[in-house]
Each structure stands twice: as structure tokens, then as C-alpha cells.
């Protein structure tokens, strides 16, 4: 097997793995923080200050709603970074 054939095989396997990886519609602050490599407290503060677009959604844990960040916002943040403080 040549090097080119091996590389093609590796690329094919990687593409199959990427396609199997599910994306979510919404992420919790904890999930978002793991993906972007920041602390939960920092990401929660970004939500509160409007540095990333997030919504408060029922968390199922009583009367307190939790921040939720959309998949589109995650992609926007990865491309462009934080929004200006509002």
C-alpha cells in the first residue's frame, strides 16, 4: 500500500468520524465552556454581559432558568470571537 493510498484511507475514516459526531441545537454553559476551552464562570459572565448571544431556558431544576447557547452562536464565536459589550 502506497503512502497516498494510506492517506486517502485515513481521510475517509476521519470524514466518517466527523459525520457521526452529533451537533446539538443548544448547548449549556458547561458544554460551551468545554468546547471553547474557557471556564464555566467566564462563559456565564459572557452570557450575562451580552458578549455571546444566549437565552435563558428552563433547566428543569426548579424556578431558575439556565443560559443556553445555540449551535449557530457557537459557530459564530469560533469564527469571529466575542461580541462587543452591550
ABEGO torsion letter per residue (X at the ends): XBAAAAAAAAAAAAAAAAAABBBBABBBAAAAAAAAGBBAAAAAAAAAAGABBBBBBBAGBEABBBBBBBAAAAAAAAAAEBBBBX
